[in-house]
Amino acid sequence: MRSLSVISAMTCATVVLLTACGGSSDSISTSGTTGATSTGGGITAVCAVSGNTISVTTDGCIANAEKQRTALCVGNTMYMLDGTGLTQAQVKQGVSITAASITSQGYTYKCV
């Protein structure tokens, strides 16, 4: 299995392993807009993008890099889970990385 879709079938536990998950260099389609989470609890904001750097917020946002992935930062721990419409609690059940940033398939995800 490739990329950070490790949530559903395998776990990459460290930044080194996350980077090593590999994959193709898919193009990024995310616009540079941001927004707030919805009142229904699902995260709807789109992560801001500058070049290949995706800014992940403490409210959570959706990154459209190699696939749609919802990410959230709490302190210097980043949580990620494939999919959209997820709540913060659901995202926290995904992969957690204790680092201010990680690189996956040419994209740097950074807590802001």
Biotite code that builds the C-alpha atoms (Angstrom):
import biotite.structure as struc

atoms = struc.array([
    struc.Atom([0.000, 0.000, 0.000], chain_id="A", res_id=1, res_name="MET", atom_name="CA", element="C"),
    struc.Atom([1.342, 3.442, -0.888], chain_id="A", res_id=2, res_name="ARG", atom_name="CA", element="C"),
    struc.Atom([1.068, 7.016, 0.356], chain_id="A", res_id=3, res_name="SER", atom_name="CA", element="C"),
    struc.Atom([-0.383, 8.274, 3.600], chain_id="A", res_id=4, res_name="LEU", atom_name="CA", element="C"),
    struc.Atom([-3.595, 6.309, 3.092], chain_id="A", res_id=5, res_name="SER", atom_name="CA", element="C"),
    struc.Atom([-2.037, 4.192, 5.802], chain_id="A", res_id=6, res_name="VAL", atom_name="CA", element="C"),
    struc.Atom([-4.940, 5.066, 8.076], chain_id="A", res_id=7, res_name="ILE", atom_name="CA", element="C"),
    struc.Atom([-7.175, 2.352, 6.665], chain_id="A", res_id=8, res_name="SER", atom_name="CA", element="C"),
    struc.Atom([-4.762, -0.560, 6.414], chain_id="A", res_id=9, res_name="ALA", atom_name="CA", element="C"),
    struc.Atom([-1.357, 0.146, 7.932], chain_id="A", res_id=10, res_name="MET", atom_name="CA", element="C"),
    struc.Atom([0.341, 2.628, 10.194], chain_id="A", res_id=11, res_name="THR", atom_name="CA", element="C"),
    struc.Atom([3.418, 4.695, 9.458], chain_id="A", res_id=12, res_name="CYS", atom_name="CA", element="C"),
    struc.Atom([4.470, 5.597, 12.961], chain_id="A", res_id=13, res_name="ALA", atom_name="CA", element="C"),
    struc.Atom([7.273, 8.077, 12.418], chain_id="A", res_id=14, res_name="THR", atom_name="CA", element="C"),
    struc.Atom([8.109, 10.972, 10.181], chain_id="A", res_id=15, res_name="VAL", atom_name="CA", element="C"),
    struc.Atom([10.798, 8.870, 8.512], chain_id="A", res_id=16, res_name="VAL", atom_name="CA", element="C"),
    struc.Atom([8.311, 6.135, 7.706], chain_id="A", res_id=17, res_name="LEU", atom_name="CA", element="C"),
    struc.Atom([5.704, 8.632, 6.527], chain_id="A", res_id=18, res_name="LEU", atom_name="CA", element="C"),
    struc.Atom([8.196, 10.086, 4.097], chain_id="A", res_id=19, res_name="THR", atom_name="CA", element="C"),
    struc.Atom([9.175, 6.583, 3.047], chain_id="A", res_id=20, res_name="ALA", atom_name="CA", element="C"),
    struc.Atom([5.590, 5.611, 2.199], chain_id="A", res_id=21, res_name="CYS", atom_name="CA", element="C"),
    struc.Atom([6.407, 6.868, -1.302], chain_id="A", res_id=22, res_name="GLY", atom_name="CA", element="C"),
    struc.Atom([4.144, 7.091, -4.283], chain_id="A", res_id=23, res_name="GLY", atom_name="CA", element="C"),
    struc.Atom([3.886, 9.088, -7.456], chain_id="A", res_id=24, res_name="SER", atom_name="CA", element="C"),
    struc.Atom([4.270, 12.838, -7.626], chain_id="A", res_id=25, res_name="SER", atom_name="CA", element="C"),
    struc.Atom([0.601, 13.697, -8.084], chain_id="A", res_id=26, res_name="ASP", atom_name="CA", element="C"),
    struc.Atom([-0.149, 17.322, -8.832], chain_id="A", res_id=27, res_name="SER", atom_name="CA", element="C"),
    struc.Atom([-1.729, 19.502, -6.183], chain_id="A", res_id=28, res_name="ILE", atom_name="CA", element="C"),
    struc.Atom([-5.153, 20.950, -6.873], chain_id="A", res_id=29, res_name="SER", atom_name="CA", element="C"),
    struc.Atom([-5.780, 22.879, -3.656], chain_id="A", res_id=30, res_name="THR", atom_name="CA", element="C"),
    struc.Atom([-6.447, 26.572, -3.930], chain_id="A", res_id=31, res_name="SER", atom_name="CA", element="C"),
    struc.Atom([-4.916, 28.915, -1.386], chain_id="A", res_id=32, res_name="GLY", atom_name="CA", element="C"),
    struc.Atom([-8.185, 29.659, 0.361], chain_id="A", res_id=33, res_name="THR", atom_name="CA", element="C"),
    struc.Atom([-9.028, 28.915, 3.961], chain_id="A", res_id=34, res_name="THR", atom_name="CA", element="C"),
    struc.Atom([-12.227, 28.871, 5.983], chain_id="A", res_id=35, res_name="GLY", atom_name="CA", element="C"),
    struc.Atom([-13.734, 27.851, 9.295], chain_id="A", res_id=36, res_name="ALA", atom_name="CA", element="C"),
    struc.Atom([-15.074, 24.494, 10.384], chain_id="A", res_id=37, res_name="THR", atom_name="CA", element="C"),
    struc.Atom([-18.781, 23.952, 9.901], chain_id="A", res_id=38, res_name="SER", atom_name="CA", element="C"),
    struc.Atom([-21.259, 24.247, 12.753], chain_id="A", res_id=39, res_name="THR", atom_name="CA", element="C"),
    struc.Atom([-22.294, 20.630, 12.133], chain_id="A", res_id=40, res_name="GLY", atom_name="CA", element="C"),
    struc.Atom([-18.911, 19.487, 13.444], chain_id="A", res_id=41, res_name="GLY", atom_name="CA", element="C"),
    struc.Atom([-17.333, 18.334, 10.194], chain_id="A", res_id=42, res_name="GLY", atom_name="CA", element="C"),
    struc.Atom([-14.143, 20.089, 9.132], chain_id="A", res_id=43, res_name="ILE", atom_name="CA", element="C"),
    struc.Atom([-14.817, 21.951, 5.878], chain_id="A", res_id=44, res_name="THR", atom_name="CA", element="C"),
    struc.Atom([-11.947, 24.458, 5.678], chain_id="A", res_id=45, res_name="ALA", atom_name="CA", element="C"),
    struc.Atom([-9.421, 24.008, 2.879], chain_id="A", res_id=46, res_name="VAL", atom_name="CA", element="C"),
    struc.Atom([-5.770, 24.096, 3.948], chain_id="A", res_id=47, res_name="CYS", atom_name="CA", element="C"),
    struc.Atom([-3.808, 27.080, 2.632], chain_id="A", res_id=48, res_name="ALA", atom_name="CA", element="C"),
    struc.Atom([-1.123, 26.136, 0.118], chain_id="A", res_id=49, res_name="VAL", atom_name="CA", element="C"),
    struc.Atom([2.057, 27.936, -0.854], chain_id="A", res_id=50, res_name="SER", atom_name="CA", element="C"),
    struc.Atom([4.102, 26.054, -3.423], chain_id="A", res_id=51, res_name="GLY", atom_name="CA", element="C"),
    struc.Atom([4.319, 22.501, -2.072], chain_id="A", res_id=52, res_name="ASN", atom_name="CA", element="C"),
    struc.Atom([3.738, 23.542, 1.560], chain_id="A", res_id=53, res_name="THR", atom_name="CA", element="C"),
    struc.Atom([0.330, 22.786, 3.029], chain_id="A", res_id=54, res_name="ILE", atom_name="CA", element="C"),
    struc.Atom([-0.524, 24.773, 6.180], chain_id="A", res_id=55, res_name="SER", atom_name="CA", element="C"),
    struc.Atom([-2.484, 22.723, 8.725], chain_id="A", res_id=56, res_name="VAL", atom_name="CA", element="C"),
    struc.Atom([-4.428, 24.645, 11.368], chain_id="A", res_id=57, res_name="THR", atom_name="CA", element="C"),
    struc.Atom([-5.544, 23.920, 14.916], chain_id="A", res_id=58, res_name="THR", atom_name="CA", element="C"),
    struc.Atom([-9.172, 23.980, 13.702], chain_id="A", res_id=59, res_name="ASP", atom_name="CA", element="C"),
    struc.Atom([-8.343, 21.386, 11.053], chain_id="A", res_id=60, res_name="GLY", atom_name="CA", element="C"),
    struc.Atom([-8.519, 21.590, 7.279], chain_id="A", res_id=61, res_name="CYS", atom_name="CA", element="C"),
    struc.Atom([-8.750, 19.497, 4.131], chain_id="A", res_id=62, res_name="ILE", atom_name="CA", element="C"),
    struc.Atom([-5.585, 19.052, 2.078], chain_id="A", res_id=63, res_name="ALA", atom_name="CA", element="C"),
    struc.Atom([-6.038, 18.160, -1.581], chain_id="A", res_id=64, res_name="ASN", atom_name="CA", element="C"),
    struc.Atom([-2.523, 16.919, -2.316], chain_id="A", res_id=65, res_name="ALA", atom_name="CA", element="C"),
    struc.Atom([-2.073, 13.296, -3.325], chain_id="A", res_id=66, res_name="GLU", atom_name="CA", element="C"),
    struc.Atom([-5.690, 12.688, -2.203], chain_id="A", res_id=67, res_name="LYS", atom_name="CA", element="C"),
    struc.Atom([-8.241, 14.437, -0.032], chain_id="A", res_id=68, res_name="GLN", atom_name="CA", element="C"),
    struc.Atom([-7.018, 14.196, 3.518], chain_id="A", res_id=69, res_name="ARG", atom_name="CA", element="C"),
    struc.Atom([-8.257, 15.950, 6.648], chain_id="A", res_id=70, res_name="THR", atom_name="CA", element="C"),
    struc.Atom([-5.516, 17.196, 8.958], chain_id="A", res_id=71, res_name="ALA", atom_name="CA", element="C"),
    struc.Atom([-5.439, 18.870, 12.365], chain_id="A", res_id=72, res_name="LEU", atom_name="CA", element="C"),
    struc.Atom([-2.672, 20.233, 14.625], chain_id="A", res_id=73, res_name="CYS", atom_name="CA", element="C"),
    struc.Atom([-2.719, 20.137, 18.410], chain_id="A", res_id=74, res_name="VAL", atom_name="CA", element="C"),
    struc.Atom([0.487, 21.575, 19.859], chain_id="A", res_id=75, res_name="GLY", atom_name="CA", element="C"),
    struc.Atom([3.228, 20.057, 17.738], chain_id="A", res_id=76, res_name="ASN", atom_name="CA", element="C"),
    struc.Atom([1.251, 16.886, 17.030], chain_id="A", res_id=77, res_name="THR", atom_name="CA", element="C"),
    struc.Atom([-0.349, 16.581, 13.618], chain_id="A", res_id=78, res_name="MET", atom_name="CA", element="C"),
    struc.Atom([-3.263, 14.211, 13.022], chain_id="A", res_id=79, res_name="TYR", atom_name="CA", element="C"),
    struc.Atom([-4.309, 13.007, 9.566], chain_id="A", res_id=80, res_name="MET", atom_name="CA", element="C"),
    struc.Atom([-7.109, 10.888, 8.218], chain_id="A", res_id=81, res_name="LEU", atom_name="CA", element="C"),
    struc.Atom([-8.098, 10.268, 4.595], chain_id="A", res_id=82, res_name="ASP", atom_name="CA", element="C"),
    struc.Atom([-11.479, 11.685, 3.663], chain_id="A", res_id=83, res_name="GLY", atom_name="CA", element="C"),
    struc.Atom([-13.586, 14.788, 4.128], chain_id="A", res_id=84, res_name="THR", atom_name="CA", element="C"),
    struc.Atom([-16.501, 15.838, 6.331], chain_id="A", res_id=85, res_name="GLY", atom_name="CA", element="C"),
    struc.Atom([-14.731, 14.411, 9.376], chain_id="A", res_id=86, res_name="LEU", atom_name="CA", element="C"),
    struc.Atom([-14.901, 15.849, 12.886], chain_id="A", res_id=87, res_name="THR", atom_name="CA", element="C"),
    struc.Atom([-11.848, 16.749, 14.948], chain_id="A", res_id=88, res_name="GLN", atom_name="CA", element="C"),
    struc.Atom([-12.505, 13.697, 17.141], chain_id="A", res_id=89, res_name="ALA", atom_name="CA", element="C"),
    struc.Atom([-12.516, 11.418, 14.082], chain_id="A", res_id=90, res_name="GLN", atom_name="CA", element="C"),
    struc.Atom([-9.294, 12.923, 12.722], chain_id="A", res_id=91, res_name="VAL", atom_name="CA", element="C"),
    struc.Atom([-7.607, 12.372, 16.095], chain_id="A", res_id=92, res_name="LYS", atom_name="CA", element="C"),
    struc.Atom([-8.277, 8.640, 15.631], chain_id="A", res_id=93, res_name="GLN", atom_name="CA", element="C"),
    struc.Atom([-6.096, 8.671, 12.492], chain_id="A", res_id=94, res_name="GLY", atom_name="CA", element="C"),
    struc.Atom([-2.323, 8.817, 12.191], chain_id="A", res_id=95, res_name="VAL", atom_name="CA", element="C"),
    struc.Atom([-0.613, 11.093, 14.708], chain_id="A", res_id=96, res_name="SER", atom_name="CA", element="C"),
    struc.Atom([2.821, 12.559, 14.072], chain_id="A", res_id=97, res_name="ILE", atom_name="CA", element="C"),
    struc.Atom([4.767, 14.335, 16.787], chain_id="A", res_id=98, res_name="THR", atom_name="CA", element="C"),
    struc.Atom([6.462, 16.897, 14.592], chain_id="A", res_id=99, res_name="ALA", atom_name="CA", element="C"),
    struc.Atom([5.735, 20.447, 13.486], chain_id="A", res_id=100, res_name="ALA", atom_name="CA", element="C"),
    struc.Atom([5.904, 19.304, 9.858], chain_id="A", res_id=101, res_name="SER", atom_name="CA", element="C"),
    struc.Atom([6.207, 16.202, 7.683], chain_id="A", res_id=102, res_name="ILE", atom_name="CA", element="C"),
    struc.Atom([6.891, 15.554, 4.017], chain_id="A", res_id=103, res_name="THR", atom_name="CA", element="C"),
    struc.Atom([4.846, 13.068, 2.027], chain_id="A", res_id=104, res_name="SER", atom_name="CA", element="C"),
    struc.Atom([5.104, 12.576, -1.740], chain_id="A", res_id=105, res_name="GLN", atom_name="CA", element="C"),
    struc.Atom([6.748, 15.941, -2.271], chain_id="A", res_id=106, res_name="GLY", atom_name="CA", element="C"),
    struc.Atom([4.328, 17.942, -0.121], chain_id="A", res_id=107, res_name="TYR", atom_name="CA", element="C"),
    struc.Atom([5.260, 19.411, 3.247], chain_id="A", res_id=108, res_name="THR", atom_name="CA", element="C"),
    struc.Atom([2.441, 19.474, 5.772], chain_id="A", res_id=109, res_name="TYR", atom_name="CA", element="C"),
    struc.Atom([3.195, 22.161, 8.386], chain_id="A", res_id=110, res_name="LYS", atom_name="CA", element="C"),
    struc.Atom([1.406, 23.100, 11.600], chain_id="A", res_id=111, res_name="CYS", atom_name="CA", element="C"),
    struc.Atom([0.587, 26.811, 11.687], chain_id="A", res_id=112, res_name="VAL", atom_name="CA", element="C"),
])
